[in-house]
Amino acid sequence: MMNSLGLYYRLAGMSQEGQQRVMTRIKISAKGQITLPGRIRRRLSLQQGDCLDAKIDGERIILTPRRARRVRLRIVRGPVTGLPVLTCGPDALKLTTKQVREILADFP
């Protein structure tokens, strides 16, 4: 059943090599949701749970896959012990002593 918001939008995608555009029509559900066709998901290697950035450009909606940032690991000297430690940088998740103990308790 088509609701009063039965709007159709065109979705355009382009490969990194600048090849031919893939055009298809998709319909917005009553809840405002859309489903990306399988061929588009496969072409862009999108999987369940992946995030997309949405941008309005005039009368177009542009969806761009948000790719996870690569984490850079480094071995540095610990400031307290002077021993080598692994770091992911200043913005990395900080673990408490309790969390580390819980993780290591499950380690064989």
TIRO-2110 file (N, C-alpha, C; in Angstrom, 1 decimal):
// TIRO-2110
0.8, -1.2, 0.0, N, 1, A
0.0, 0.0, 0.0, CA, 1, A
0.9, 1.2, 0.0, C, 1, A
0.6, 2.2, -0.9, N, 2, A
1.4, 3.4, -1.0, CA, 2, A
0.8, 4.5, -0.1, C, 2, A
1.6, 5.1, 0.8, N, 3, A
1.1, 6.2, 1.6, CA, 3, A
1.1, 7.5, 0.9, C, 3, A
0.7, 8.6, 1.6, N, 4, A
0.7, 9.9, 1.0, CA, 4, A
2.1, 10.4, 0.8, C, 4, A
3.1, 9.8, 1.4, N, 5, A
4.5, 10.2, 1.2, CA, 5, A
5.1, 9.3, 0.2, C, 5, A
4.3, 8.7, -0.7, N, 6, A
4.9, 7.7, -1.7, CA, 6, A
5.8, 8.5, -2.7, C, 6, A
6.8, 9.0, -2.3, N, 7, A
7.7, 9.8, -3.1, CA, 7, A
8.8, 8.9, -3.7, C, 7, A
9.2, 9.2, -4.8, N, 8, A
10.3, 8.4, -5.5, CA, 8, A
11.5, 9.4, -5.6, C, 8, A
12.6, 8.9, -5.2, N, 9, A
13.9, 9.6, -5.3, CA, 9, A
14.8, 8.8, -6.2, C, 9, A
15.7, 9.4, -6.9, N, 10, A
16.7, 8.8, -7.7, CA, 10, A
18.0, 8.7, -6.9, C, 10, A
18.6, 7.6, -6.9, N, 11, A
19.8, 7.4, -6.2, CA, 11, A
20.9, 7.2, -7.2, C, 11, A
22.0, 8.0, -7.2, N, 12, A
23.0, 7.9, -8.1, CA, 12, A
24.3, 7.5, -7.4, C, 12, A
25.1, 6.6, -8.0, N, 13, A
26.4, 6.2, -7.5, CA, 13, A
27.4, 6.2, -8.6, C, 13, A
28.7, 6.4, -8.3, N, 14, A
29.7, 6.4, -9.3, CA, 14, A
30.9, 5.6, -8.7, C, 14, A
31.5, 4.8, -9.5, N, 15, A
32.7, 4.0, -9.0, CA, 15, A
33.9, 5.0, -8.9, C, 15, A
34.9, 4.5, -8.1, N, 16, A
36.1, 5.3, -7.9, CA, 16, A
36.8, 5.6, -9.3, C, 16, A
36.6, 4.7, -10.2, N, 17, A
37.3, 4.9, -11.5, CA, 17, A
36.5, 5.9, -12.4, C, 17, A
35.4, 6.4, -11.9, N, 18, A
34.6, 7.3, -12.7, CA, 18, A
33.8, 6.6, -13.8, C, 18, A
33.5, 5.4, -13.6, N, 19, A
32.7, 4.6, -14.6, CA, 19, A
31.3, 5.1, -14.6, C, 19, A
30.5, 4.4, -15.5, N, 20, A
29.1, 4.7, -15.7, CA, 20, A
28.3, 4.8, -14.4, C, 20, A
27.4, 5.7, -14.2, N, 21, A
26.6, 5.8, -13.0, CA, 21, A
25.6, 4.7, -13.0, C, 21, A
25.2, 4.4, -11.8, N, 22, A
24.2, 3.4, -11.5, CA, 22, A
23.0, 4.2, -11.0, C, 22, A
21.9, 4.1, -11.8, N, 23, A
20.7, 4.8, -11.4, CA, 23, A
19.6, 3.8, -11.1, C, 23, A
18.8, 4.1, -10.1, N, 24, A
17.7, 3.2, -9.8, CA, 24, A
16.7, 4.1, -9.0, C, 24, A
15.5, 3.6, -8.9, N, 25, A
14.4, 4.3, -8.1, CA, 25, A
14.2, 3.6, -6.9, C, 25, A
14.0, 4.3, -5.8, N, 26, A
13.7, 3.7, -4.5, CA, 26, A
12.5, 4.4, -3.9, C, 26, A
11.8, 3.8, -3.1, N, 27, A
10.6, 4.4, -2.5, CA, 27, A
10.8, 4.5, -1.0, C, 27, A
10.3, 5.6, -0.5, N, 28, A
10.4, 5.9, 1.0, CA, 28, A
9.2, 5.2, 1.6, C, 28, A
9.5, 4.5, 2.7, N, 29, A
8.4, 3.7, 3.4, CA, 29, A
7.6, 4.7, 4.3, C, 29, A
6.6, 4.2, 4.9, N, 30, A
5.7, 5.0, 5.8, CA, 30, A
6.5, 5.6, 7.0, C, 30, A
7.6, 4.8, 7.3, N, 31, A
8.4, 5.3, 8.5, CA, 31, A
9.6, 6.2, 8.0, C, 31, A
9.6, 6.5, 6.7, N, 32, A
10.7, 7.4, 6.2, CA, 32, A
12.0, 6.6, 5.9, C, 32, A
11.9, 5.3, 5.8, N, 33, A
13.1, 4.5, 5.5, CA, 33, A
13.2, 4.2, 4.1, C, 33, A
14.4, 3.9, 3.6, N, 34, A
14.7, 3.5, 2.3, CA, 34, A
15.5, 2.2, 2.3, C, 34, A
15.4, 1.4, 1.3, N, 35, A
16.2, 0.2, 1.1, CA, 35, A
17.1, 0.3, -0.1, C, 35, A
18.4, 0.2, 0.1, N, 36, A
19.3, 0.3, -1.0, CA, 36, A
19.3, -1.0, -1.7, C, 36, A
19.2, -1.0, -3.0, N, 37, A
19.2, -2.3, -3.8, CA, 37, A
20.5, -3.1, -3.6, C, 37, A
20.4, -4.4, -3.7, N, 38, A
21.5, -5.2, -3.5, CA, 38, A
22.7, -4.9, -4.4, C, 38, A
22.4, -4.6, -5.7, N, 39, A
23.6, -4.3, -6.6, CA, 39, A
24.3, -3.1, -6.1, C, 39, A
23.7, -2.1, -5.5, N, 40, A
24.4, -0.9, -5.1, CA, 40, A
25.2, -1.3, -3.8, C, 40, A
24.6, -2.0, -2.9, N, 41, A
25.3, -2.4, -1.7, CA, 41, A
26.5, -3.3, -2.0, C, 41, A
26.4, -4.2, -3.0, N, 42, A
27.5, -5.0, -3.4, CA, 42, A
28.6, -4.2, -4.0, C, 42, A
28.2, -3.3, -4.9, N, 43, A
29.2, -2.4, -5.7, CA, 43, A
30.0, -1.6, -4.7, C, 43, A
29.4, -1.1, -3.6, N, 44, A
30.1, -0.2, -2.7, CA, 44, A
30.5, -1.0, -1.4, C, 44, A
30.4, -2.3, -1.4, N, 45, A
30.8, -3.2, -0.3, CA, 45, A
30.1, -2.7, 1.0, C, 45, A
28.8, -2.4, 1.0, N, 46, A
28.1, -2.0, 2.1, CA, 46, A
27.5, -3.2, 2.8, C, 46, A
27.5, -3.2, 4.1, N, 47, A
27.0, -4.3, 4.9, CA, 47, A
26.1, -3.7, 6.0, C, 47, A
25.3, -4.6, 6.6, N, 48, A
24.4, -4.2, 7.7, CA, 48, A
25.2, -3.5, 8.8, C, 48, A
24.7, -2.4, 9.2, N, 49, A
25.3, -1.6, 10.3, CA, 49, A
26.3, -0.5, 9.8, C, 49, A
26.6, -0.5, 8.5, N, 50, A
27.5, 0.5, 8.0, CA, 50, A
26.8, 1.9, 8.0, C, 50, A
27.5, 2.9, 8.2, N, 51, A
27.0, 4.3, 8.3, CA, 51, A
27.1, 5.0, 7.0, C, 51, A
26.1, 5.8, 6.7, N, 52, A
26.2, 6.7, 5.5, CA, 52, A
26.0, 8.1, 5.9, C, 52, A
26.7, 9.0, 5.3, N, 53, A
26.5, 10.4, 5.5, CA, 53, A
25.5, 10.9, 4.4, C, 53, A
24.5, 11.7, 4.9, N, 54, A
23.5, 12.2, 3.9, CA, 54, A
23.7, 13.7, 3.8, C, 54, A
23.6, 14.1, 2.5, N, 55, A
23.9, 15.6, 2.2, CA, 55, A
22.8, 16.0, 1.2, C, 55, A
22.2, 17.2, 1.4, N, 56, A
21.3, 17.7, 0.5, CA, 56, A
22.0, 18.7, -0.4, C, 56, A
21.9, 18.5, -1.8, N, 57, A
22.5, 19.3, -2.8, CA, 57, A
21.5, 19.7, -3.7, C, 57, A
20.9, 20.9, -3.5, N, 58, A
19.8, 21.4, -4.3, CA, 58, A
18.6, 20.5, -4.1, C, 58, A
18.1, 19.8, -5.1, N, 59, A
17.0, 18.9, -5.1, CA, 59, A
17.5, 17.4, -5.0, C, 59, A
18.8, 17.2, -4.7, N, 60, A
19.3, 15.8, -4.7, CA, 60, A
19.7, 15.5, -3.2, C, 60, A
19.6, 14.2, -3.0, N, 61, A
20.1, 13.6, -1.7, CA, 61, A
21.3, 12.8, -2.0, C, 61, A
22.4, 13.1, -1.4, N, 62, A
23.7, 12.4, -1.7, CA, 62, A
24.0, 11.6, -0.5, C, 62, A
24.1, 10.2, -0.7, N, 63, A
24.5, 9.3, 0.4, CA, 63, A
25.9, 8.9, 0.1, C, 63, A
26.8, 9.0, 1.1, N, 64, A
28.2, 8.7, 1.0, CA, 64, A
28.6, 7.7, 2.1, C, 64, A
29.1, 6.6, 1.8, N, 65, A
29.5, 5.6, 2.8, CA, 65, A
30.6, 6.3, 3.7, C, 65, A
30.4, 6.1, 5.0, N, 66, A
31.4, 6.6, 6.0, CA, 66, A
32.3, 5.4, 6.3, C, 66, A
33.6, 5.6, 5.9, N, 67, A
34.5, 4.5, 6.1, CA, 67, A
35.2, 4.7, 7.4, C, 67, A
35.4, 3.6, 8.1, N, 68, A
36.1, 3.7, 9.4, CA, 68, A
37.5, 4.1, 9.3, C, 68, A
38.0, 5.0, 10.2, N, 69, A
39.4, 5.4, 10.2, CA, 69, A
40.3, 4.3, 10.6, C, 69, A
41.4, 4.2, 9.9, N, 70, A
42.4, 3.2, 10.3, CA, 70, A
43.0, 3.7, 11.6, C, 70, A
43.2, 2.7, 12.5, N, 71, A
43.9, 3.0, 13.8, CA, 71, A
45.4, 2.8, 13.6, C, 71, A
46.1, 3.8, 14.0, N, 72, A
47.6, 3.7, 13.9, CA, 72, A
48.1, 3.3, 15.3, C, 72, A
48.7, 2.1, 15.3, N, 73, A
49.3, 1.6, 16.5, CA, 73, A
50.8, 1.9, 16.6, C, 73, A
51.3, 2.2, 17.7, N, 74, A
52.7, 2.5, 17.9, CA, 74, A
53.2, 1.9, 19.2, C, 74, A
54.5, 1.5, 19.2, N, 75, A
55.1, 1.1, 20.5, CA, 75, A
55.9, 2.3, 21.0, C, 75, A
55.6, 2.7, 22.3, N, 76, A
56.3, 3.8, 22.9, CA, 76, A
56.7, 3.3, 24.3, C, 76, A
57.6, 4.1, 24.9, N, 77, A
58.0, 3.8, 26.3, CA, 77, A
56.9, 4.4, 27.3, C, 77, A
56.5, 3.5, 28.2, N, 78, A
55.5, 4.0, 29.2, CA, 78, A
56.1, 5.0, 30.1, C, 78, A
55.3, 6.1, 30.4, N, 79, A
55.9, 7.2, 31.2, CA, 79, A
56.1, 6.8, 32.6, C, 79, A
55.4, 5.8, 33.1, N, 80, A
55.6, 5.4, 34.5, CA, 80, A
56.7, 4.3, 34.7, C, 80, A
56.6, 3.3, 33.9, N, 81, A
57.6, 2.2, 34.0, CA, 81, A
58.8, 2.2, 33.1, C, 81, A
58.6, 3.0, 32.0, N, 82, A
59.7, 3.0, 31.0, CA, 82, A
59.7, 1.8, 30.1, C, 82, A
58.8, 0.9, 30.3, N, 83, A
58.7, -0.3, 29.5, CA, 83, A
57.9, 0.0, 28.2, C, 83, A
58.2, -0.8, 27.2, N, 84, A
57.4, -0.6, 25.9, CA, 84, A
55.9, -0.9, 26.1, C, 84, A
55.1, 0.0, 25.6, N, 85, A
53.7, -0.1, 25.6, CA, 85, A
53.1, 0.2, 24.2, C, 85, A
51.9, -0.4, 24.0, N, 86, A
51.2, -0.2, 22.7, CA, 86, A
50.3, 1.0, 22.9, C, 86, A
50.3, 2.0, 21.9, N, 87, A
49.4, 3.1, 22.0, CA, 87, A
48.7, 3.3, 20.7, C, 87, A
47.5, 3.9, 20.8, N, 88, A
46.7, 4.2, 19.6, CA, 88, A
46.6, 5.7, 19.5, C, 88, A
47.3, 6.5, 20.3, N, 89, A
47.3, 7.9, 20.2, CA, 89, A
46.5, 8.5, 21.3, C, 89, A
46.5, 9.9, 21.4, N, 90, A
45.8, 10.6, 22.5, CA, 90, A
44.3, 10.5, 22.6, C, 90, A
43.7, 10.2, 21.4, N, 91, A
42.2, 10.1, 21.4, CA, 91, A
41.7, 8.7, 21.5, C, 91, A
42.6, 7.7, 21.8, N, 92, A
42.2, 6.3, 22.0, CA, 92, A
41.4, 6.1, 23.3, C, 92, A
40.6, 5.1, 23.2, N, 93, A
39.8, 4.7, 24.4, CA, 93, A
40.7, 4.4, 25.6, C, 93, A
40.3, 4.9, 26.7, N, 94, A
41.1, 4.7, 27.9, CA, 94, A
40.4, 3.5, 28.7, C, 94, A
41.2, 2.6, 29.2, N, 95, A
40.6, 1.5, 30.0, CA, 95, A
41.1, 1.7, 31.4, C, 95, A
40.2, 1.4, 32.4, N, 96, A
40.5, 1.4, 33.8, CA, 96, A
41.2, 0.1, 34.2, C, 96, A
41.8, 0.1, 35.3, N, 97, A
42.5, -1.1, 35.8, CA, 97, A
41.5, -2.2, 35.9, C, 97, A
40.3, -1.9, 36.4, N, 98, A
39.2, -2.9, 36.6, CA, 98, A
38.9, -3.5, 35.2, C, 98, A
38.7, -2.7, 34.2, N, 99, A
38.4, -3.2, 32.8, CA, 99, A
39.5, -4.1, 32.3, C, 99, A
40.8, -3.7, 32.5, N, 100, A
41.9, -4.5, 32.1, CA, 100, A
41.9, -5.9, 32.8, C, 100, A
41.6, -5.9, 34.1, N, 101, A
41.6, -7.1, 34.9, CA, 101, A
40.5, -8.0, 34.3, C, 101, A
39.3, -7.4, 34.0, N, 102, A
38.2, -8.2, 33.5, CA, 102, A
38.5, -8.9, 32.2, C, 102, A
39.2, -8.1, 31.3, N, 103, A
39.6, -8.6, 30.0, CA, 103, A
40.6, -9.7, 30.2, C, 103, A
41.6, -9.5, 31.0, N, 104, A
42.7, -10.5, 31.2, CA, 104, A
42.2, -11.7, 32.0, C, 104, A
41.1, -11.6, 32.7, N, 105, A
40.5, -12.8, 33.5, CA, 105, A
40.0, -13.8, 32.5, C, 105, A
39.5, -13.4, 31.3, N, 106, A
39.0, -14.3, 30.3, CA, 106, A
40.1, -14.8, 29.4, C, 106, A
41.3, -14.3, 29.5, N, 107, A
42.4, -14.7, 28.6, CA, 107, A
43.0, -16.0, 29.1, C, 107, A
43.2, -16.9, 28.2, N, 108, A
43.7, -18.2, 28.7, CA, 108, A
45.1, -18.2, 29.2, C, 108, A
END
